[in-house]
Amino acid sequence: MTAQTMATTTSAVSSRVDWAPVPKVNLLPPEILEGRQFARRQKVLAVAVVATIATAGAVTYLAQGQVDSAQEELSLEQARTGTLQAEKAKYDEVPRVLAQVDAAKVARQAAMATDVPWYRFMNDLALSTPRSVWLQNLTVTIPAATGTAVASNDPLAPLGVGNVTVMGTASDYPTVASWLDGLDHVEGVDGTAISEASGNNDKPNIDFNSSGSITPDALSHRYDRKAD
């Protein structure tokens, strides 16, 4: 009985319990542990340095690529600017030529300010002249400069840009009146009047002198500068 009990007790003591913690004891000297930790830190630092160098290299490469691209664009723009400057030089004369053309137009407008389409004036005058009227002398006076009113030979006539005087012969006084009325309907003529009309026994026809004012309607304005 005693021997069996002892065997049971010995068997229970020698059996291992898996869940029970097994105590461990590190017998390495502290210097070795510190050396191992230092070596691990060195490896981590070496990896960090390598990663930093790689990142810096990648950034430098990208930056250099951007610099090269910018330099290439700058070169292209400089070449394009040079081409444009060369093209611009071809047209340096254009502003001066345009200024000369503009000055010529101004001078022409001033010189031709009193231009009258005489073909129209003479045609209207011929159509308004009765058949029994013969014109002997026609004088039209228009000053070179416009803008100043010109008085007619007749003080009662309106002011205009010039004067017209006509000397002629008519068959009788009514015909002279008809001539005067016709002259007053010529475009560009206003304020017509008879300054003298006379006849005699030796010459049955009536000699007359008439006058009128040339109005701005007679001017052609074909040389006026058009508004931009």
MOHUMO-V301688 format. One record per pair of residues at least 24 apart in sequence whose ideal C-beta (glycine too) atoms are under 7 Angstrom apart, sorted by the first residue. I is the first residue (numbers start at 1). J is the second residue. Records with the same first field share a line. If there is no record, write none. Layout:
I: J / J
This chain:
105: 225
108: 223
109: 223 / 224 / 225
112: 223
113: 146
114: 142 / 144 / 146 / 161 / 219
115: 219 / 220 / 222 / 223
116: 142 / 218 / 219 / 220
117: 220
121: 188 / 218
124: 186 / 187
125: 186
128: 182 / 183 / 185 / 186
129: 179 / 182
130: 175 / 178 / 179 / 182
132: 170 / 171 / 175
133: 168 / 170 / 175 / 179
134: 168 / 169
135: 166 / 168
136: 167 / 168 / 169
137: 167
138: 166
139: 165
140: 164 / 214
142: 214
152: 191 / 211 / 212 / 213
153: 195 / 211
154: 191 / 193 / 195 / 211
156: 193
157: 191 / 193 / 212 / 213
158: 190 / 191 / 213
159: 213
160: 190 / 213 / 214 / 215
161: 214 / 215 / 216 / 219
162: 214
163: 211 / 213 / 214
164: 189 / 211 / 212 / 214
165: 209 / 211
166: 210
167: 209
168: 208
169: 205 / 206 / 207
170: 205 / 206 / 208
171: 205
172: 206
173: 197 / 206
176: 206 / 208
180: 210
183: 210 / 212
187: 217 / 218
188: 214 / 215 / 217 / 218
189: 214
190: 215
